[in-house]
Amino acid sequence: MKTMRRFLPVALSALFLVTLVAGCGDQGESSTDGEGGNTYEITMTSFDNASTVACQLGTKFADLVSEKSDGRIQINFHTDATLGNETEQYDLIKSGEIQICYFADSFGSQIASGYDPTIIPFLFTSIEDVEAVFDSPLGEAIENAAYENGNVRLLGLSRRSPRLLTASKEITSPEELEGLKLRVPEIQAWVTVWNSMGANCTVVSWSETYSALQTGVVDGQENPIDNIYANKIYEVNKYIMQTEHLQSVNHWCVNADFWDANGPCGSGDSDLLFPGSC
């Protein structure tokens, strides 16, 4: 875990290289081409809009994998929750129906529940403080919990923009949250914090948030700025408040069975591809 902050680009590059050498076992789809080389299809998913920063990162990764493997390894990247919302994607990666995906703050509330303090609003004031958690013994405990409880390996982290509050009215003080119907995801810590400040939280899936704001089911929501823009929240919420109440990261994960069968630990190239990770 000491290299977690720089681990993501190394891990993602190494994953396909090791898969190329070791083979995909029983995970994903594989075949042999006419020249004796193996070809693989790997499924990667995102619940986010394709134009968000995280999805652009995923698309770039899939393109690089195809390029550097001469097309023999194809990552089929499904965005816009076409294979399900964040909770449903957790079920898919846990069972191995998909091999790679990333989770935002639900990682700490569902996959590593009880271990991850970085999901608590207003607790951390900088992204460096969040990254320090994952570079600590607590970060190792979070990673182990994800493996033992969620059947996923944490490949690494990518930064997200801080979460901001949007609403149908301007909020200039905590007192003005009183009675605000606020959309939140299914994360109990968030419900508890916002309700304690006077808001009335309603759990709404992200894919239904625009409609909920449009019809008045909720008055406001909170998200990183690129999600707000990509999903046109500005059309249904006039005001945006720079609360930066949560400094968060995306957690890039791989199905543990797929990882254990094809990952770097135990492969002949592990020291080269994953220095210090095994």
N, C-alpha and C positions, 0 to 999 in steps of 0.2 A: 504493500500500500504506500510505501514511501515515495513511489514514482507516479502516484495516481494522477496528479495534475497534468503531467505530460504523457500519460499512458494511452490516451485515446488514439492519437494518430498511429502510434507504434502498434497498439493492439489490433486495430482494424486492418492495417496493412499486413501484419503477421498472420492474422487469422486466415486470410485467403491463401497466403503463401504456404502455410503449414497444411491447409486443406489440399492444396495442389500436390504437395509431396506425399501426404499421409493417406489421402482418400477420404471420402465422406461416410464410410461405414454404412449404417442403416438409416442415417438422417439425410433429409433432402432427397433429390433425385439425381442419379448418376448414370452415365452410359460410357461406352468406349467408342472413340471415333475410329475411322479407317486406318489411321496411322499409329494406333495403339495408345493414344493419349486419352485420359479420362475427361469427361465434361460433366459439369455439375450445375444444378439449378438450386438456388437458395432463396427462401422467402424472407423478406424484411418488410416490416410494416410501420406505419405512423398514423396516429389519430389526428395529426395536425393538417392544416391547409398546406398544399404543395408549395406555396410561395413563402412559407416561413423559413427562417434561417436554418432551423433544425432539418427541415425536409430538403433544403438545398444542399446541406452537408451530406445527408443520406444519398441524394442523387449523385453527388460528386464521387462519393465513395463507390457506389455501384458502377459508375462509369470507369473509374480507375481500376477496379477489379477486373472488369471485362477487358480493358486495354492491356493491362500488364499480364494477363493470362492468355492473351491472343484469342479471346472470346470463349475459352474453354470453361470459364466459371462465370455464370450469369446470376446476378442478384436481381430478383423480381421485387421491386420496391413499390408497395401499395400505400398510397397516402390518402388523406381526407377521410380516414376512418372507414374505408371501403371494406375492410375485414373486421370491423367492429370498433367500439370505443376503447378507451384506455383500459377499462376493467376487463372487457372481453378479450383484448389482446394479451392481457396477463394470463388468462386461461389458455389461450392458444400457444403462447411460448412455454408455459409450464408443461403442457402436454406434448410439446415438440411439433405441433402442427405448423408453427412458424419457427424459424431458427434465430432471427435477429430482430430486435426492436429497441426502442428507447422509451423510458418512462420519465415523466416529469415528477411532480411532487407526490404522486400516488406510490412511487417507489418506497418512500419512507413510511407511508401510512398503511400500505397493504403488504408489500413484499418483505420489507424489513421492519415491520411494525414493532414498536416498543424500543427501538434502538436508535432511530435517527432524529436528533433534535433540530435538524436544519429545516424541518417542515413547519416549525412553530413561527407564526407571524410576529414581526417586530423584535425578534430575539437577536438576529444577526444584522449588523449594519453594513457589512461589506462582503463581496463575493470571496475575498481572500480569507475571511473568517470561516465561511462555509467550506472552502477547499481545505482549510487547515483541519477541519473535523475528519475529512476523508484521508488525510495524511497522518492521522493519529491512530493509536490502538483502538479507539472507538470506531474509526473507519474500517478497520479490519474486522471488528465485531459485526458491523453493518453488512460487510461483504459476505461474511460467513453465514449470517442469518438469511440473506438472500438465497444463498446456495442450499441451505438446509430446509428452509421453509417454502421457498418459491421455485426451486429447481432451476435457478438461473445463475449464471456467472456475470458479475459486473465487469465489463470490459474497460470502462472508463467514463469520464464526465466531459460534458461540453457546457460552456456557460450559457445561461439564458439572461435576458434583460430582467431587471427587477419587476416585480408585479406592481401594477398601478390600479387605482380605483377609478371606475367610471360610473356615472350616475345621470339621472334625468334632471338633477338639480346640483348646484355647486355645494360642495362640502368643504368648509373652511376650518372646522374644529370637530373634535370627537363628539361633542354634544349634538352636532347636527346629523349624526348617524342614527339618532333615535327614531325608530319606526321605519327606517329604510329597508325595503324588501330587497335583500341582497342575494344574488345567485352565487352559490359556491359549489365546488365539486364535492364528492362524497369523502371528505376528510374531516373527521370529527374534531381535530384540533382547531381547524379553521372555524367550524360552526361555533365551538365554545368561545373562541376569542372574539369573533365579531358579535355574537349575541351578548357577550358580557359588556360590549361597548354600546349596546342599545339597538343594533340592527336586528332585523328579523330574517334569519337565513333560510333560504330554500335551496335544496339540492336539485340541480338541473344539469343534465349532461351537456357537454360543450356544444355538441351538434344541434341542440335545441335552444341554446342560449339566445341567439339572435331573435328567434320567434318569441321567446318568453319576454324579452325586453320590448319587442314591438307591440305585443298585446297587453302589456302591463302586468303580466304575472309577477315580474320582478322589476325593480326600479334601477338596479345597478348590478355591476359585476366587477371582477378584478382579474387582470391577466398581464402578461408582458406586452410591451408596446407592439411587437411584430404580430402577435396574435390578434390584438385589438385592430390593427390596420388590415391584416389579411382577411379578417372575417367581417370587416366593415361595421364594427361596433359603433363607430362615429355616426352612422346613419340613425341609430336608435337611442344613443346616449349623447347628450349635448356636451357634457362636462367630463373632463379627465383630471384627476388629482394625482400629483406626483408623490404618492405616499411611500413608494419603494418599501413596502411593509414586509416583503419577502425577497431575499436574495437566493435565487435558486439555480439549479443545474439540471440538465438532462442526463439521465443515467442510461448508458448504452449497455444493453444486456444481450447475452446469447443463451440459448437453451443449454442447460448443464449437461445433458446427455450428449448433445452434439459436440459441446466443448470437450468433454472428457474423452470422447472417441477421437477427436481430431485436433485438440488444442496443443499448445507448445510443450507443456510439461510432459516429459517422457519422449519427445521427438528428438531426433538427432540434431535439429537446428534450433533447439530451444534457447541455448545460450546466445546464439547469434541474433535470433529474432525477438526474444523477450529477455533482454539482459536484466537480471535481478528479480524477475517475476516468479520464478519457480522455487 
